[in-house]
Amino acid sequence: MRLLVLGASGGCGQWVVKLAHQRGHDVTAVVRPGSSYVAPEGVSFLREEVLDDGVLERILPDQQAVISCLGMSLSKSGNPFLPLRSPPNLMSSTARRLCGAMSACGVHRVISISSGGVGDSFARTNWLMRFLFTRSNISISHTDLLAMEKHYASSNLDWLAIRPVTLKDGGPTNTAKVVSSYGLKSKITKGEVARLIVEAAIQAKPLFRSYTHVCWIVALIELC
């Protein structure tokens, strides 16, 4: 399968590229200009600003699915109370452009990383998470991610947004599951998120039919 991976230099993005390539898929990795990312041998590699006019329309033809591992960056220290390093509408702007470009180029499947606590999953989090989500700059990110999800939901695309919490370094664990709530110590490895994304991307049946048991969002988590 021909897969276009946006944000390939990030923690989840690198795992998506690696796992999809290992499974024999034709992967095109897209990273921002200036990134130090080195693509695995055999993986096509592009340095592009996906929000620049015409970029998506140029790189989308002949692809069969898009995987977006883009994400909003916190401060360099990771402190959620300090200003974000990313534009406040990064994810929703990307989704809006993707919806139009994908439809125009005949690409119908997109999978994107969202976050636990976004939309109706807010009520599934604990009190400390809810405090951070509402009192820190994470609220800016969540507002943007919810807008992203709404763009996909109102499109004609076959789509999926995954809502993990507390990402940690590490490879696939084959232990993630759909859950009804997030625990205070819940976490998931970046490699496990990537495994789930790749498996969803390459499946034959439509995503919107596969995941209707949790509406149109899948919440994936590894329990401690």
VENWO-V737343 format. One line per field, one symbol per residue. phi: phi as a letter, one per 20 degrees, with the letter a starting at -180 (. if undefined). A space follows every 50 residues. Layout:
phi: ???
This chain:
phi: .edddemfefgfffffgfffffeneeddedcfgnfefdffgndfbcdbef efgnfffeeegmedbddddfafeffgenffeegfedgfcgffffffffgf ffffemdddcccedbgoemfegfeeefffffffeddfffffffffffggf fffeedeecbdddeclfcfqefclcfbfcebdefdfbbffffgfgfffff feffefffefcffcldcdddbdef
